[in-house]
Amino acid sequence: MPVLHKIDNDAKLITTVWSGDAVDSELLDALSKYQQNIKSLPQYTSFNEIVDFSGASNFLLSSEGIKKLAHMASIKDPQGVKTKLAIVVNKPIAFGLARMYEIYRSLLPSGSKEVRVFKNYQDCLKWIGSKGHTG
């Protein structure tokens, strides 16, 4: 699986770095494992998140796959806890797909996470509120 998670307890931030191709099935599988192994732990409930797709080579995602990802992610959002998710991309196709995800997440009533897409890692860090963390 071309995914690596970094947890910064001081900054209350989980950074996920994706490399290789971004494919529907692999993203769904990675999200499921992430929810089971990391986000289900109480100490990480209030952590903000960054998903960095700058190292991804190709984006082989369908709109149906993106909808499934959004739904799967939002139903696991802890109720009453507001957190942020920043998605970092550096390719135009990735920006469009990430914006589609952002919109789908915002339409789901079960979601409590604020999602934004960034083309620049430093802008992402400013928004997420982590000045000392580097990617």
C-alpha positions in Angstrom: 0.0 0.0 0.0 1.6 3.3 -1.0 0.6 5.2 2.1 2.5 6.4 5.2 1.0 7.9 8.3 2.9 10.3 10.6 1.5 11.3 14.0 2.6 14.5 15.6 1.2 14.3 19.1 2.4 17.8 20.1 0.7 19.5 17.1 -2.3 17.1 17.3 -1.9 16.3 13.6 -1.9 13.1 11.6 -0.3 13.4 8.2 -0.8 10.8 5.5 1.5 10.8 2.5 0.4 8.9 -0.6 2.9 7.7 -3.2 2.4 5.8 -6.4 -1.0 5.6 -8.2 -4.1 6.8 -6.5 -6.8 4.2 -7.3 -10.3 3.9 -5.9 -9.9 0.4 -4.5 -6.6 1.2 -2.8 -7.8 4.5 -1.3 -10.9 2.7 0.1 -8.7 0.0 1.6 -6.3 2.5 3.0 -9.1 4.6 4.5 -10.6 1.5 6.1 -7.3 0.4 7.7 -6.6 4.0 8.8 -10.0 4.2 10.5 -9.5 0.8 12.2 -5.9 1.2 13.3 -5.5 5.0 14.0 -8.7 7.1 14.0 -10.6 4.6 16.2 -8.2 5.3 19.0 -9.6 7.8 21.5 -6.3 9.8 21.7 -6.6 10.7 18.0 -10.3 11.7 17.9 -9.6 15.5 18.0 -6.5 15.5 15.7 -6.5 17.4 12.5 -5.4 15.7 9.4 -3.4 16.3 6.2 -3.4 14.0 3.3 -0.5 14.8 0.9 -1.0 13.5 -2.6 2.0 15.5 -4.0 4.0 12.3 -4.5 1.2 10.4 -6.3 2.0 9.6 -9.9 -1.4 9.0 -11.5 -5.0 9.5 -10.4 -7.3 6.7 -11.5 -10.4 7.6 -9.5 -14.0 7.5 -10.5 -16.7 9.9 -9.2 -18.4 6.9 -7.7 -15.2 5.9 -5.8 -14.9 9.5 -4.5 -18.5 9.4 -3.3 -17.8 6.1 -1.5 -14.7 7.6 0.1 -16.6 10.7 1.3 -19.4 8.6 2.7 -17.1 6.1 4.4 -15.0 8.9 5.9 -17.9 11.0 7.1 -19.8 8.2 8.9 -16.8 7.7 11.1 -16.5 11.4 12.1 -16.9 11.6 15.8 -20.1 13.5 16.7 -19.5 16.8 18.5 -15.8 17.0 17.5 -14.9 19.6 14.9 -11.6 18.9 13.1 -9.9 19.9 9.8 -8.7 17.8 6.9 -6.3 19.5 4.4 -5.7 17.7 1.1 -2.5 18.7 -0.7 -2.1 18.2 -4.4 0.2 19.4 -7.1 -1.5 18.3 -10.3 -4.6 19.9 -12.0 -6.4 16.5 -12.2 -5.7 15.9 -8.5 -7.0 19.3 -7.6 -10.3 18.7 -9.4 -10.8 15.3 -7.9 -9.9 16.6 -4.4 -12.4 19.4 -4.8 -15.0 16.9 -5.8 -14.3 15.0 -2.5 -14.5 18.3 -0.6 -17.9 19.0 -2.0 -19.2 15.5 -1.4 -18.0 15.6 2.2 -19.7 19.0 2.8 -23.1 17.6 1.5 -23.2 14.7 3.9 -25.0 15.4 7.2 -23.0 12.9 9.2 -19.7 14.7 8.6 -18.2 17.0 11.1 -14.9 17.6 9.5 -14.0 20.8 7.6 -12.2 19.9 4.3 -10.0 22.1 2.1 -7.8 21.5 -0.8 -4.4 23.1 -1.2 -1.8 23.3 -4.0 0.9 24.5 -1.5 2.0 22.7 1.7 2.8 25.9 3.6 -0.7 27.3 2.9 -2.1 24.0 4.2 -0.1 24.2 7.4 -1.3 27.8 8.0 -4.9 26.8 7.6 -4.6 23.6 9.7 -2.9 25.7 12.4 0.4 23.8 12.6 3.2 26.2 12.3 6.1 23.9 13.4 5.1 20.8 11.5 6.8 20.0 8.2 5.8 17.4 5.6 
